[in-house]
């Protein structure tokens, strides 16, 4: 009996091997559908008929450089191939107004032939500006129209004032508020400014009903290409990261996957340590909003594995520019300066941001790599950098004047003058902005009833020596720009 049973098993096993080898077994076929599909990418980068060597080309995993003939070749399983736009070349644009730096890969083909034709920039890029707008987050046609007529009109006005042919912009995520059909109006607004824009993926730019993190990004990538990449302008190297990680069940965390971190290491390995480095990401690597306002989820307000990012950035003087939080905060952490930019939509198109920062955006200048910046409030002059409140406007400081300096950082100085004489020194406090407390008080009618004022670290209080004095406040930013005003 055992002899026949062993023969049967041997015979059956032999036929199973033959069947599997033929590729007809249902289990084999099921596994085959999950195998990654690779394609050979062959391409060239040229400009005016000239072959460009040493241009960085990537698929988000591997990085290669073009040879003497401007050629590149590698194998990929990724959706996009993109260049790290080199300095000295003008940004080409997609029909939607954003920069065209990528090509979509057809993974069904054995070989993809990809060409990049670059146009020389006739302007010297050593001194250039860029604008960072965070969280337009339009949810309705009305908000989209307000973005176009209010926000983008202000951006156009700023473009004229800067008078810089090298100006570019970056949308730092949450371009829409889960309403992907409104990308059309967002793009319309961006195009109306005449400013070339790069885009960052935000948590409201992903499909929260998707089955995976990768598939959740499709609404964004179908519009703007890869969700992380790099480019250059003058001496400055710029990187866009995607730190929104979709968990399923409409949940996300701030997180940078290993594939992206490994790509960033390869990208920065090609950048001299003394070159200026600016990194855009939607969720700040770290924000004090949780410390100042208990109850918020730190995993959604910052990047969980930020220490891995900081490790990669060692040796670089890096500026991180983020959005997401709808408030303004500048944080210096060793070699890293993080600018958490207030929302151009304010508190979701309900008014000022909930830390009291006006609706606005960051304006940056890179002059031979030296970075300077200021915050531009929509509809205001550039010298509108702080707001003063009389005593009695904040219940926790009933006898004090209060000042909100939204773009403050540790290098700023604040002085108080009584009748023209410099007197007392303001004290920095963690507090809510009085105007935000008034606008977003419980029970007050507002567009988004869940909004509440948030305590922040750019509030200052002082008490004059003489209550009847004429009081003025002078604010001096880290670049020596002076702003002074009083109360009527």
Secondary structure, 3 states (H helix, E strand, C coil): CHHHHHHHHHHHHHHHHHHHHCCCCHHHHHHHCCCCCCEEEEEEEEECCEECCCCEEECCCCEEECCCCCEEEEEECCCEEEECECCCEECCECCCCEECCEEECCCCCCEEEEEEECEECCCCCCEEEEEEEECCCECCHHHHHHHHHHHHHHHHHHHHHHCCCCCEEEECCCCECCCHHHHHHHHHHHHHHCCEEEECCCCCCCCCCCCCHHHHCHHHHHHHCCCCEEEEECCEEEEECCCEEEEECCEEEECCCHHHHHHHHHHHHCCCCCCCEEEECCCCCCCCHHHHCCCCCHHHHCECCHHHHHHHCCCCCEEEEECCCCCCEEEEECCEEEEECCECCCCCCCCCCCCCCCCEEEEEEEECCEEEEEEEECCCCCCCCCEEECCCCCHHHCCCEEEECCCCCCCCEEEEEECCEECCCCEEEEECCHHHHHHCCCCCCCCCCCCCCCCEEEEEEECCCCCCCCEEEEEECCCCCEEEEECC
